[in-house]
Amino acid sequence: MKIRYERPVSHAATWAGRFGVFAFTLFLVSAAMHRFGVLETDFFAAVFVLSGAIAALAFLLAAVGLLRLWMVGAKGGRASAKGMFFSILVLIPVCLTLYRIYTLPQLHDISTDIVNVPDFLEPVDHSMGWLPVIGGSASAYAGQAEAYPEVTGRRYEGAVDRVLEAVYLVAEKSGIRITQAKLPEQAEDNGEEAPAGDDSDSSVIEMASEAIEVADEPIDPDVSLDPDETPASASEETTDQPVASDSPPPPDTLAESDSPEAGEPLPLEGSGEGAVEPVVTVPVEILLQGETRTLLFGFESDVSIRLSEEAETTFVDMRSVSRSGPHDLGANARIIADFLATLDAELLGISVR
């Protein structure tokens, strides 16, 4: 009599294949929708957590199916392998996200200068959403220096206009769209001065005051150095007085009338208390604001770039702020580091750090 051996069927393996495919499809579709701006970040985070949980369940069921195949020869080996493969594709970004959450500081705002932080020309919106805040720190930038030592400002030898041109070029290459710009006002071609009320936007301060008047009034009212400039009121007052002699006054009288006070020497240009102050230059500060997205998942961040002219050099600071979530997972630090590294390559030879 012929004995037919029937293999048992592993239902865990069957469900592992189904859950694995579903988790991968859910993750892939939601990531694509968020990347192209169709799905909001809060909803994508919820779907991401859900797909990760389903993928973890599929991985466990696939492990049970493979174990049953090894022990009793149960059917379902292919379904288990398929479920494990697709679940791993989802669990890789999930595990990487969890690793960054617990190893990197909980920051959503990164700046190269944490003391004098670059401002934004327009206020930016940041929403925590439903994501929990794990712990908390006394400072908004606590732990940044230890976690991201490469996030530092750059100093370049050269004029600020040359560095500004390179910044625009690198921003276009890096996918940063500049939306606002605050540039220094320059004097018009007719020689008019820049508005005095906006000192931060002018590169040069004009003379603080005009030349100091040397004499208030002549000592002798009858003597006039320039008869054409004599006021009408003065001529009327002198009609009743004796007419001055046509002969020129003695040289001593003219010398005393031209001096501010008797016995006080005239101030010399370039020396003494009455010297004319030289032109003082104010460091130029240029502020740019832009926005960018991460390459893979499309998380949005607002970027601020500040250029400061300091004694024939230009210093570049940068700031990047995520628009949602309490943790940027290191995205803002990568945006700044990649931008400054590309800027170093663009301005190769004049970087002095």
HELIX and SHEET records of a PDB file:
HELIX    1   1 HIS A   11  ARG A   35  1                                  25    
HELIX    2   2 THR A   41  VAL A   72  1                                  32    
HELIX    3   3 GLY A   77  THR A  103  1                                  27    
HELIX    4   4 GLN A  144  ALA A  147  1                                   4    
HELIX    5   5 VAL A  160  LYS A  173  1                                  14    
HELIX    6   6 ASP A  199  ASP A  201  5                                   3    
HELIX    7   7 PRO A  227  GLU A  229  5                                   3    
HELIX    8   8 ALA A  232  GLU A  237  1                                   6    
HELIX    9   9 PRO A  251  ASP A  258  1                                   8    
HELIX   10  10 ALA A  331  GLU A  346  1                                  16    
SHEET    1   A 3 ASP A 109  SER A 111  0                                        
SHEET    2   A 3 THR A 313  SER A 322 -1                                        
SHEET    3   A 3 ARG A 154  GLU A 157 -1                                        
SHEET    1   B 5 ASP A 109  SER A 111  0                                        
SHEET    2   B 5 THR A 313  SER A 322 -1                                        
SHEET    3   B 5 GLU A 300  GLU A 310 -1                                        
SHEET    4   B 5 GLU A 285  ARG A 293 -1                                        
SHEET    5   B 5 ARG A 177  LYS A 182 -1                                        
SHEET    1   C 2 VAL A 204  ILE A 205  0                                        
SHEET    2   C 2 VAL A 280  THR A 281 -1                                        
END                                                                             
